[in-house]
Amino acid sequence: MGQSVTVEKLMTDNDLLHVVQGEEYLSKKTVGVADISRPGLVLTGYFDFYPHQRIQLFGQTEISYLSRVSHDKKAALFDRMCADDTPCFVVARNLPIPLEMLAAAKKNHLPVLQSSSATTYILSVLTRYLSDQLAPRKSIHGVLIELYGLGVLLTGHSGVGKSETALSLIKKGHRLIADDRVDVYPENEKTLMGTAPKILKHLVEIRGMGIINVFDLFGVGAVKDSCQIQLIINMQKWDPDANYDRLGLDQNTKKICGIEVPQITIPVKVGRSMDNIIEVAVMNFRAKMMGFDASKTFRNNLLALIRENSQHNQQEN
């Protein structure tokens, strides 16, 4: 069975719905798909491909149409719409709720919810929320921080200094998302998100000191619940025999949850100020995203110098 969210949690996490009827069923009913159903076609009696496992959202169009339908037909429609795995009925804009809906929902143990918000707004908020909650998650070792508005995942072997570097960056005004373990999930085909496991939220482990609470020490501006992972910085212990990229011409990526994320490797050596180096690396990465690439400038300058020397040599000969 895949992931699911109870209707109770959905209401708690999104302050736009209130219970009209069936509060006792909120913790028992679950949502297992992110799509929301606008059952306009179903209300005409067409039940082929009826997505009964989705939240059924009624807006002005649906409620207006139902006002023209006879009592018996509405009763039959709603009774048929109440499948065992239907999570709930939601009525937008505080529109009047048909009595037949309430009766069928009560008979089939289904919650009926209402909202003052517009139908499209409810659809957008709930779809985004459910997409995040139901996305397949993967737990990876690393530290996720937000620098200059970019989500940066620090990776590397245990003891390389990821948490200590993150703490230095937090002191400079950057924000912590997760330390040690990062829960990652795809928001869509191109966007990878990261968040902290609940038990580790706002916490950082510093060897020799123990666990510290970043929220308590540095305030609300030093933490963030989640962010997009846009860059991976792999921190490696210095190896004098390793061939590190010195010009920035290599374009490496790492695939996580099927999404390719840019990755750079930075060697860690005694005396190197890793927080400053990582800040500059992120600034340089952001500049490349905007079209300013120092490595390309160097390469173009080098090619121009080679051509100039070649022409000079030809003239002398």
LINHU-V694606 format. One record per residue. RES is the residue in one letter. PHI is phi in whole degrees, 0 to 359 (none if undefined). OMEGA is omega in degrees with one decimal (NA if undefined). Layout:
# LINHU-V694606
res: <RES & RES>
phi: <PHI & PHI>
omega: <OMEGA & OMEGA>
This chain:
# LINHU-V694606
res: <M & G & Q & S & V & T & V & E & K & L & M & T & D & N & D & L & L & H & V & V & Q & G & E & E & Y & L & S & K & K & T & V & G & V & A & D & I & S & R & P & G & L & V & L & T & G & Y & F & D & F & Y & P & H & Q & R & I & Q & L & F & G & Q & T & E & I & S & Y & L & S & R & V & S & H & D & K & K & A & A & L & F & D & R & M & C & A & D & D & T & P & C & F & V & V & A & R & N & L & P & I & P & L & E & M & L & A & A & A & K & K & N & H & L & P & V & L & Q & S & S & S & A & T & T & Y & I & L & S & V & L & T & R & Y & L & S & D & Q & L & A & P & R & K & S & I & H & G & V & L & I & E & L & Y & G & L & G & V & L & L & T & G & H & S & G & V & G & K & S & E & T & A & L & S & L & I & K & K & G & H & R & L & I & A & D & D & R & V & D & V & Y & P & E & N & E & K & T & L & M & G & T & A & P & K & I & L & K & H & L & V & E & I & R & G & M & G & I & I & N & V & F & D & L & F & G & V & G & A & V & K & D & S & C & Q & I & Q & L & I & I & N & M & Q & K & W & D & P & D & A & N & Y & D & R & L & G & L & D & Q & N & T & K & K & I & C & G & I & E & V & P & Q & I & T & I & P & V & K & V & G & R & S & M & D & N & I & I & E & V & A & V & M & N & F & R & A & K & M & M & G & F & D & A & S & K & T & F & R & N & N & L & L & A & L & I & R & E & N & S & Q & H & N & Q & Q & E & N>
phi: <none & 281 & 289 & 210 & 232 & 288 & 298 & 298 & 293 & 302 & 290 & 296 & 279 & 231 & 276 & 224 & 237 & 226 & 275 & 264 & 200 & 88 & 300 & 291 & 257 & 299 & 280 & 266 & 273 & 236 & 246 & 245 & 228 & 278 & 289 & 252 & 262 & 256 & 277 & 300 & 292 & 298 & 293 & 275 & 106 & 270 & 258 & 297 & 65 & 296 & 279 & 294 & 277 & 263 & 298 & 261 & 254 & 250 & 250 & 298 & 297 & 293 & 293 & 296 & 296 & 296 & 293 & 260 & 261 & 295 & 301 & 296 & 292 & 296 & 300 & 292 & 298 & 292 & 296 & 285 & 286 & 276 & 280 & 299 & 258 & 287 & 290 & 184 & 257 & 233 & 246 & 272 & 57 & 53 & 291 & 297 & 268 & 301 & 298 & 294 & 295 & 298 & 293 & 294 & 294 & 295 & 297 & 255 & 59 & 240 & 289 & 243 & 244 & 220 & 214 & 274 & 284 & 291 & 300 & 294 & 292 & 300 & 302 & 294 & 296 & 291 & 296 & 296 & 298 & 292 & 299 & 292 & 291 & 264 & 295 & 297 & 254 & 227 & 261 & 233 & 276 & 164 & 233 & 249 & 227 & 250 & 240 & 52 & 84 & 250 & 279 & 239 & 259 & 271 & 238 & 144 & 295 & 301 & 91 & 283 & 111 & 295 & 292 & 296 & 295 & 299 & 297 & 298 & 291 & 296 & 298 & 275 & 109 & 276 & 242 & 270 & 253 & 205 & 238 & 79 & 239 & 237 & 274 & 246 & 203 & 280 & 281 & 205 & 294 & 237 & 243 & 254 & 252 & 223 & 211 & 265 & 302 & 306 & 290 & 252 & 302 & 72 & 255 & 227 & 258 & 244 & 300 & 90 & 245 & 103 & 265 & 239 & 259 & 296 & 298 & 292 & 278 & 245 & 95 & 295 & 286 & 264 & 228 & 209 & 290 & 202 & 197 & 284 & 270 & 251 & 208 & 249 & 248 & 269 & 270 & 243 & 297 & 302 & 236 & 299 & 267 & 284 & 257 & 277 & 291 & 255 & 249 & 79 & 273 & 287 & 242 & 261 & 223 & 228 & 269 & 229 & 54 & 81 & 245 & 279 & 242 & 303 & 223 & 234 & 250 & 239 & 286 & 257 & 218 & 304 & 98 & 277 & 277 & 295 & 296 & 293 & 297 & 292 & 301 & 293 & 298 & 291 & 299 & 293 & 297 & 295 & 297 & 296 & 299 & 269 & 100 & 254 & 239 & 296 & 294 & 292 & 298 & 298 & 297 & 295 & 296 & 295 & 297 & 296 & 293 & 297 & 296 & 295 & 293 & 296 & 293 & 297 & 294 & 294 & 293 & 291 & 280>
omega: <-179.3 & 180.0 & 177.8 & 178.9 & 177.0 & 176.7 & 178.2 & 179.0 & 178.1 & 178.8 & -178.6 & -176.7 & -179.3 & -174.5 & 177.5 & -178.4 & 171.2 & -175.3 & 173.0 & -176.4 & 174.3 & -179.8 & -178.0 & -178.5 & -174.2 & -177.9 & -178.3 & -179.7 & -178.2 & 176.6 & -177.9 & 178.6 & -176.4 & -177.4 & 176.9 & -178.1 & 167.1 & -165.8 & -178.6 & -178.2 & 179.3 & -177.9 & 175.7 & 178.8 & -179.2 & -176.1 & 174.2 & -179.7 & 177.4 & -178.1 & -172.6 & -177.3 & -178.6 & 168.6 & -179.9 & -174.7 & -178.9 & 176.3 & -177.0 & -179.2 & -177.4 & -178.4 & 178.2 & 178.5 & -177.6 & 179.4 & -179.9 & -178.1 & -178.5 & -178.8 & -177.3 & -179.6 & 178.2 & 179.2 & 180.0 & 179.6 & -176.6 & 178.6 & 179.8 & 179.5 & -176.8 & 176.9 & -178.3 & -177.2 & 174.7 & -174.3 & -175.4 & 169.3 & 176.9 & 179.3 & -175.7 & 171.0 & -176.7 & 179.4 & 179.7 & -177.6 & 179.6 & 179.1 & 179.6 & 176.0 & -179.5 & -178.3 & -179.6 & 179.7 & 178.5 & 180.0 & -175.5 & 175.3 & -176.5 & 177.5 & 173.8 & -177.1 & 179.9 & 179.4 & 175.7 & -176.7 & 178.1 & -176.4 & -178.2 & 178.8 & 177.5 & -179.9 & -178.7 & -176.8 & -176.9 & 178.4 & 179.3 & -179.6 & -178.1 & 177.4 & 178.3 & -175.4 & -172.9 & -179.7 & 178.0 & -176.1 & 177.0 & -179.9 & -179.4 & -179.5 & 179.8 & 178.2 & -179.9 & 178.9 & 176.4 & 179.0 & 177.8 & 177.3 & 179.8 & 176.1 & -175.3 & 178.5 & 176.3 & 178.5 & -179.3 & -178.8 & 177.7 & 179.1 & -178.2 & 176.5 & -177.6 & -176.4 & 179.2 & 177.4 & 178.4 & 179.8 & 176.7 & 179.4 & 177.6 & 178.7 & 178.5 & 177.0 & 176.8 & -169.2 & 178.4 & 170.9 & -178.3 & 175.9 & 176.2 & 177.6 & 179.0 & 173.9 & -178.0 & 179.1 & 179.4 & 174.8 & 173.0 & -174.8 & -175.0 & -173.6 & 178.0 & -179.1 & 177.6 & 178.3 & -179.1 & 169.5 & -174.5 & -175.9 & -177.1 & -175.0 & 177.1 & -175.5 & 176.3 & 177.3 & 177.9 & -178.7 & -178.3 & 179.4 & -177.7 & -176.2 & 176.3 & 178.5 & -176.2 & 180.0 & -178.0 & -175.0 & -171.7 & 176.4 & -174.0 & -178.7 & -177.3 & -177.2 & 176.2 & -174.7 & -177.7 & 175.0 & 175.9 & 176.1 & -175.2 & -179.2 & 173.6 & 174.3 & -179.3 & -179.3 & -177.9 & 173.4 & -174.7 & 176.4 & -176.4 & -179.1 & -177.7 & 179.8 & -178.4 & 177.7 & -177.1 & -176.1 & -179.0 & -178.4 & -179.0 & 178.0 & -177.6 & 176.1 & 173.9 & -178.1 & 176.5 & -178.1 & 177.8 & -177.9 & 178.4 & 180.0 & 178.1 & -178.8 & 173.0 & 179.4 & 179.4 & 179.2 & 180.0 & -177.6 & 178.2 & 179.3 & 177.3 & 177.3 & -171.9 & -179.6 & 178.2 & -179.4 & -179.6 & 176.0 & -179.4 & 178.5 & 179.5 & 177.5 & 179.5 & 177.7 & 178.7 & 177.4 & 178.0 & 178.3 & -179.2 & 176.3 & -179.8 & -174.3 & -177.8 & -179.5 & 177.2 & 177.6 & 178.1 & -179.4 & 178.9 & 177.9 & 179.9 & 178.9 & 178.6 & 179.2 & 178.5 & 179.1 & -179.2 & 178.8 & 179.1 & 179.1 & 179.8 & 179.0 & 178.8 & 180.0 & -179.6 & 179.5 & NA>
